[in-house]
Amino acid sequence: MKIEYEDIFKIKNDYKFRSELIRNFSFAIPTEEAINELIKYNPLIEIGAGTGYWAYLINKYGGDIIAFDNNERDDEWNNVSKEKYFKKNWFDVKYGNEKMILNFPNRTLFMCWIEYGSEIGLECLKLYKKNYFLYIGEDGGGCCATDSFFDYLKKHWKLKKTINIPQWSGIRDYFNIFKRK
């Protein structure tokens, strides 16, 4: 299917189309600016990489990244999807969780769309020792992570920079770069 530029505005509100793109690519929509900014923080470790699409793009454009995902979904999620959620892996996403951070202490942590209700974001931040944290997703009260993650982030990290990325209708995700306080 060829998508013309003017069609973007028509499909932006199409939930079914958005869901299919998420299953094939990513929850967040990448831009060249975002990829180039991520690469500045090489080497990277991505936890919760999903399809590995962001890792694939980072790698394609010269970044050094390793990616992990535990691919666990709760029973409610599995009953809704009836299959593995992500259709395709774009990158060699290894099985792993927040503890992988301990094996790669010299890599900058990158997380994109931490699963809503999951404490993995909080656990990652507690284990992580470097000075910068790269996060793509919604802010507290949105569709990502937990209140405890955002409370910890606010207490221990300072927002250094925000890069706007394209957003689906009703979604308010951003690429935020945090520096440890």
C-alpha positions in Angstrom: 0.0 0.0 0.0 1.4 3.4 -1.0 0.5 6.2 1.4 0.4 9.7 0.0 1.3 12.6 2.1 -2.2 14.0 2.2 -3.5 10.6 3.4 -1.5 11.0 6.7 -4.2 13.4 7.9 -7.0 11.0 7.0 -5.3 8.0 8.8 -4.2 9.9 11.8 -7.5 9.2 13.6 -7.8 5.6 12.4 -7.4 3.4 15.5 -7.2 0.2 13.5 -4.5 1.5 11.2 -2.6 2.8 14.2 -2.8 -0.6 15.9 -1.5 -2.3 12.8 1.5 0.1 12.5 2.3 -0.5 16.2 2.3 -4.3 15.7 4.6 -3.9 12.8 6.8 -1.1 13.9 6.5 0.9 17.2 4.2 2.7 19.5 6.1 5.9 18.9 6.7 7.5 15.5 10.5 8.0 14.8 12.0 11.0 13.2 15.5 11.6 11.8 16.0 14.3 14.5 15.1 11.9 17.2 17.4 9.1 15.9 20.3 11.5 15.5 19.8 12.8 19.0 19.7 9.2 20.4 23.0 8.4 18.6 24.7 11.2 20.5 24.4 9.2 23.7 26.1 6.0 22.3 26.5 3.3 23.4 22.9 2.6 24.2 20.9 -0.2 25.9 17.1 -0.3 25.2 14.9 -2.1 27.7 11.4 -3.0 26.5 12.4 -2.8 22.8 9.3 -4.5 21.4 9.9 -5.1 17.7 13.3 -3.4 17.9 12.3 -0.8 15.3 13.9 2.1 17.1 17.0 0.0 17.7 17.0 -1.0 14.0 17.0 2.7 12.9 19.6 3.7 15.5 21.8 0.9 14.2 21.1 1.7 10.6 22.3 5.3 11.1 25.5 4.4 12.9 24.4 4.1 16.5 25.7 1.4 18.9 22.7 -0.2 20.6 21.7 -3.5 22.2 18.0 -4.2 22.8 16.1 -6.4 25.3 12.4 -7.2 25.9 10.8 -9.8 28.1 7.7 -10.1 25.8 5.5 -10.8 28.8 1.9 -9.7 28.7 -0.7 -10.3 31.4 -3.6 -12.6 30.9 -6.0 -9.8 30.1 -3.6 -8.5 27.3 -3.1 -12.0 25.9 -6.9 -12.6 25.8 -7.3 -9.4 23.8 -4.5 -10.0 21.3 -4.9 -13.8 21.0 -1.4 -14.0 19.6 2.0 -12.6 20.1 1.5 -8.8 20.0 4.4 -7.8 17.8 4.3 -9.3 14.3 7.9 -8.7 13.2 11.3 -8.1 14.8 13.4 -5.5 13.1 16.4 -6.0 15.2 18.0 -8.8 17.2 16.0 -8.1 20.4 17.3 -10.4 23.1 15.2 -11.8 25.9 15.9 -9.8 29.0 14.5 -7.4 31.7 15.7 -4.5 33.8 18.6 -6.6 35.3 20.3 -6.4 31.9 21.4 -2.9 32.9 23.8 -4.4 35.4 25.5 -6.3 32.6 26.1 -3.2 30.5 26.9 -0.4 33.0 28.6 1.8 30.4 25.6 2.1 28.1 23.0 4.9 28.2 19.5 3.7 29.0 16.8 4.2 26.4 13.2 3.3 27.0 10.3 3.8 24.6 6.7 3.5 25.6 7.1 1.7 28.9 4.1 -0.6 29.2 1.3 1.0 31.2 1.1 -0.4 34.7 4.5 -2.0 34.5 7.1 -1.3 37.1 10.0 -2.1 34.7 10.7 1.6 34.2 11.0 2.3 37.9 13.2 -0.8 38.4 15.4 0.2 35.5 16.0 3.7 37.0 16.8 2.3 40.4 19.5 0.0 38.9 20.9 2.5 36.3 24.0 4.5 37.3 24.8 6.7 34.3 24.0 10.4 34.1 21.5 10.5 31.2 18.3 8.7 30.6 16.4 8.8 27.2 12.7 8.3 27.4 10.0 8.3 24.7 6.4 8.1 25.8 3.6 10.0 27.5 4.0 11.9 30.8 2.5 10.9 34.1 -1.2 10.2 33.9 -0.8 9.0 30.3 -0.6 5.6 28.8 2.9 4.7 29.9 4.6 3.3 33.0 3.3 3.9 36.5 2.9 6.9 38.9 5.8 5.5 41.0 8.1 5.7 37.9 7.1 9.3 37.2 7.5 10.2 41.0 11.0 8.7 41.0 11.9 10.4 37.7 10.8 13.8 39.1 12.7 13.3 42.3 16.0 12.1 40.9 16.2 13.4 37.3 16.0 16.8 35.6 14.5 17.3 32.2 17.3 18.5 29.9 15.7 18.5 26.5 12.4 17.6 24.8 12.2 16.7 21.1 8.7 16.7 19.6 7.8 13.6 17.6 4.7 13.0 15.4 1.8 12.0 17.5 -1.3 10.0 16.9 -4.7 11.6 17.6 -5.3 11.5 21.4 -1.6 10.6 22.2 0.8 13.0 23.8 4.2 11.3 23.6 7.6 13.1 23.4 11.2 12.2 23.4 12.6 13.5 26.7 16.3 13.6 27.7 16.9 13.6 31.4 20.0 14.3 33.4 20.6 12.9 36.9 20.2 15.5 39.6 
